[in-house]
Amino acid sequence: MKISIKYALPLFLLFACLLSGTSYYVLNHWLIVSEIQLEMQKEPAWEGSMEEVRSLMESRLQPFIGKKIWNISDELIKAIHPEPRVGSVKILRLLPNRLFIYIQPRKPMLVLLHPSSGKIHPLSMNGEILPPLPSKQIPDLPILRGITFLEKIEIRKSVIQFFHLMPKQGEFSREAISEVKYSNQDKSLVLILSKNGKSIK
């Protein structure tokens, strides 16, 4: 059956209007975030505060409900990353209107004993002092002792870089170190071995 040319244009315009209307509805109603699912990888150092971190992240994610699903990646990551216990963030869009957020906590390599409060603070990989840990959740990591480590991030960074170069196992390895001190007189690190308590400069 042939369609007359005089009907072809109106049909085309009708189809274009329907397509435009459908696209408008999809973009403005169908692809709007209505649910955000949050998953956090377990990290032993944060076992005592994972619920606190989750609650904080959920409150920061709540404002993104109702926003367009394609336009929130940068804003969302900026909202999450000020939390120092968060390492990396992955966003998965589940069409039509769901977001799946996967958060990987930062893994501490060292902990700092606060000289005043006596609390144990993990250190991030860039030397940042993270919130204190509950006394029952302190990981088995080398402890930095002394006011110098508290006050000078450059020295904390140098310790982290030094530990990066150390082997993970062996007689002189990360596992063999129980404490780290700083000698202001010699401007050098003092390592305390966990096996025999000897000091190494």
Legacy VTK file of the C-alpha trace (Angstrom):
# vtk DataFile Version 3.0
C-alpha trace
ASCII
DATASET POLYDATA
POINTS 201 float
0.000 0.000 0.000
1.416 3.364 -1.023
1.160 6.361 1.263
0.311 9.598 -0.427
2.963 12.291 -0.259
0.461 14.694 1.283
0.138 12.313 4.282
3.837 11.523 4.557
4.847 14.871 6.046
2.150 14.949 8.755
2.979 11.351 9.704
6.646 12.189 9.892
5.944 15.219 12.089
3.707 13.129 14.334
6.412 10.480 14.698
9.015 13.161 15.456
6.768 14.679 18.129
6.175 11.284 19.726
9.891 10.512 19.696
10.720 13.919 21.137
8.099 13.562 23.840
9.283 10.086 24.760
12.893 11.228 24.912
11.943 14.190 27.089
10.037 11.935 29.474
12.888 9.412 29.664
15.528 12.050 30.295
13.487 13.993 32.819
11.579 11.262 34.629
12.887 7.794 33.835
16.639 8.549 34.306
16.243 10.324 37.639
17.985 8.768 40.642
15.465 7.283 43.047
17.687 4.790 44.891
21.349 4.694 45.911
22.888 1.421 47.062
26.107 1.710 49.070
28.669 -1.037 49.590
31.919 -0.674 51.521
34.816 -3.084 51.369
35.817 -4.432 54.768
39.018 -3.078 56.235
40.175 -4.509 59.610
41.531 -1.136 60.742
38.034 0.349 60.507
35.944 -2.458 61.959
35.082 -0.368 64.988
33.922 2.621 62.964
32.495 1.164 59.729
28.912 1.892 60.763
29.852 5.475 61.546
31.473 5.875 58.123
28.492 4.239 56.391
26.027 6.533 58.161
28.100 9.565 57.200
28.309 8.457 53.563
24.560 7.795 53.367
23.820 11.299 54.636
26.161 12.786 52.014
24.568 10.720 49.242
20.987 11.638 50.137
21.012 15.025 48.281
21.646 13.152 45.000
18.229 11.486 45.086
16.148 13.169 42.382
19.103 14.253 40.235
19.772 13.095 36.675
21.662 9.830 36.682
24.283 10.913 34.111
25.213 14.259 35.655
26.358 13.487 39.180
29.658 11.585 39.030
32.030 14.459 39.828
29.724 16.024 42.418
29.174 12.713 44.153
32.868 11.853 44.398
33.618 15.345 45.746
30.943 14.844 48.405
32.450 11.527 49.540
36.195 12.138 49.345
36.543 14.706 52.167
36.149 11.718 54.500
39.788 10.682 55.192
38.873 7.027 55.749
37.652 6.731 52.137
40.213 5.648 49.546
38.584 5.055 46.167
35.008 5.379 44.915
33.395 3.518 42.023
29.993 4.438 40.584
27.809 2.001 38.675
24.600 3.231 37.028
21.791 0.695 37.091
19.184 1.930 34.629
16.657 3.299 34.801
17.076 5.050 38.150
19.516 3.349 40.535
23.119 4.045 41.537
25.483 1.500 43.030
28.362 3.080 44.974
31.370 0.946 45.923
33.747 2.459 48.476
37.179 1.096 49.266
38.593 2.362 52.590
42.125 3.640 52.868
44.514 1.010 54.174
46.820 2.305 56.900
50.440 1.181 56.923
51.367 2.812 60.233
49.637 4.160 63.317
50.443 7.199 65.438
50.281 7.305 69.225
48.978 10.744 70.143
51.351 12.090 72.824
48.582 13.954 74.676
45.424 11.864 74.393
47.117 8.466 74.222
44.794 7.487 71.354
45.920 5.512 68.327
45.467 7.181 64.937
46.008 5.359 61.623
47.940 7.205 58.933
46.786 7.385 55.341
49.209 6.636 52.513
49.882 10.362 52.096
50.711 10.876 55.770
47.358 12.257 56.837
46.344 11.546 60.439
43.018 9.722 60.413
40.400 9.591 63.199
41.359 7.551 66.286
40.543 3.875 66.566
38.627 2.188 69.379
41.028 0.529 71.809
39.691 -2.927 70.912
40.219 -2.406 67.171
43.886 -1.394 66.999
45.641 -3.202 64.097
49.028 -4.842 64.487
51.052 -2.112 62.786
54.235 -0.201 63.648
53.566 2.688 66.043
54.994 6.174 65.570
55.876 7.773 68.906
56.791 11.379 69.619
55.527 14.911 69.184
57.574 15.367 66.001
55.427 12.873 64.102
52.287 14.662 65.272
53.445 18.099 64.194
55.351 17.442 60.948
53.613 15.740 58.025
56.849 15.820 55.989
58.481 13.441 58.480
55.394 11.205 58.511
55.562 11.056 54.716
59.265 10.157 54.828
58.501 7.264 57.196
55.751 5.978 54.889
58.070 6.198 51.874
60.753 4.358 53.842
58.314 1.571 54.782
57.253 1.274 51.152
60.811 0.321 50.277
61.065 -2.290 53.032
60.238 -5.949 52.316
56.988 -7.224 53.793
58.647 -10.197 55.466
62.078 -11.090 56.753
64.492 -10.228 59.557
64.476 -6.534 58.625
60.998 -5.969 57.250
57.797 -4.089 58.030
56.610 -6.954 60.199
59.835 -6.848 62.217
59.299 -3.228 63.319
57.149 -2.529 66.370
57.823 1.187 66.911
59.352 4.163 65.159
60.805 7.177 66.941
62.493 10.311 65.660
65.822 11.604 66.897
65.764 15.404 66.744
69.458 15.441 67.587
70.490 13.268 64.638
67.505 14.143 62.429
67.004 10.440 61.811
64.523 7.638 62.410
64.955 5.145 65.211
63.402 1.736 64.535
62.490 -0.592 67.394
62.527 -4.284 66.513
59.581 -6.262 67.826
61.600 -9.446 68.292
64.184 -8.212 70.783
63.411 -4.525 71.389
66.720 -3.383 69.891
67.002 0.051 68.330
68.271 0.642 64.796
69.116 4.039 63.318
LINES 1 202
201 0 1 2 3 4 5 6 7 8 9 10 11 12 13 14 15 16 17 18 19 20 21 22 23 24 25 26 27 28 29 30 31 32 33 34 35 36 37 38 39 40 41 42 43 44 45 46 47 48 49 50 51 52 53 54 55 56 57 58 59 60 61 62 63 64 65 66 67 68 69 70 71 72 73 74 75 76 77 78 79 80 81 82 83 84 85 86 87 88 89 90 91 92 93 94 95 96 97 98 99 100 101 102 103 104 105 106 107 108 109 110 111 112 113 114 115 116 117 118 119 120 121 122 123 124 125 126 127 128 129 130 131 132 133 134 135 136 137 138 139 140 141 142 143 144 145 146 147 148 149 150 151 152 153 154 155 156 157 158 159 160 161 162 163 164 165 166 167 168 169 170 171 172 173 174 175 176 177 178 179 180 181 182 183 184 185 186 187 188 189 190 191 192 193 194 195 196 197 198 199 200
